[in-house]
Amino acid sequence: MCENNEVILEARHVTKRFPASGGRTLVANHDINLKFQKGKTLGLVGESGCGKSTFMRFLVSLDTPSEGEILYRGRDITKLRGEELRQSRQHIQMVFQDPTSSFNPKMRIRDIVCEPLLNFGRITKKEKDAACRRLLEMVELPGDFADRYPHNMSGGQRQRVAIARALALEPEILILDEATSALDVSVQKTIIELIVKLQREKNITIGFICHDISLIQSCADQVAVMYLGNVVEVLPAKDLAKNAKHPYTKALIGSIFDISMDFSKPIESIEGEAPSPLDVPAGCPFRGRCPKATTRCAAEQPKLRTVEAGHEVACHLLDEEGKNKTGASALTGRI
């Protein structure tokens, strides 16, 4: 995997609004700024309905934001139209949660996998068999699967076919939308191992949407945590357990249940429910469920700010902690 920090895809001030009944507006994404580095994985986590999938759809040009830019190698892909837009899709591909939703059930696997190559003139019809065999071997499936139909395969096998099709055009960026959540745990592990292996071999940049924070910890380089359409924390995945600072991120980490956990400690839940995206309260979107919320949290929405290299947090509590530390240091100096 590439070790440099070259940014090849960047979201700048991305906001998405949907009109709703009664003249109201649903804000699915609010002022999102994220960077995708060459050869690395950015994990996007949060509860269902927080806006993860909405945001990732912009990256593959399945939708456009109401405001902001999506820059692929410095070019705003939200402004592309027609043939320019079609050609740009070769560089950024997506694997969906349920691959059968994007498969034609009447097509054989050979035709499904090779369809992108034919559409972009990469191969001729005579070359389909060889191309399909090569792509199936890449995702560790036997070549004779080329003659099967999607319904003749297991969920894990279909997901491998979806990965093969997505990588057929050799894209620089691969977006995974809950690509393992519909699979058994043991199958999840093999699919993740396959994705990591292919990423190392091909130096692919990955955007991984997931609600399983422990899974993201194991395979991502950077993690962005979303809540109610807002990115509330961005930090290296290796620091997630010990260095998370936002109360919501800490609550997500505290919800992880595994055999190595300390069973003497109580499992803490997040009290209450997320407010409706049609009725987001003023101030911090998480304040209604945060046990440490202050009057400032109710009046002013915190913005992401850098607390250390590669780590950004949107929380007023960090300001209060900083003031307390400064005050304590000054008092110690006077003594």
Secondary structure, DSSP 4 states (H G I P E B T S, - for coil): ---S--EEEEEEEEEEEEE-GGG-EEEEEEEEEEEEETT-EEEEE-STTSSHHHHHHHHTTSS--SEEEEEETTEEGGG--HHHHHHHTTTEEEE-SSGGGGS-TTS-HHHHHHHHHHHTTSS-GGGHHHHHHHHHHHTT--GGGGG--GGGS-HHHHHHHHHHHHHTT--SEEEEESTTTTS-HHHHHHHHHHHHHHHHHHT-EEEEEES-HHHHHHH-SEEEEEETTEEEEEEEGGGHHHH--SHHHHHHHHT---TTS-TTSPPP---S-PPPTTSPPSS-TTGGG-TT--HHHHH-----EEEETTEEE--THHHHHHHHHHHHHHHHHH-
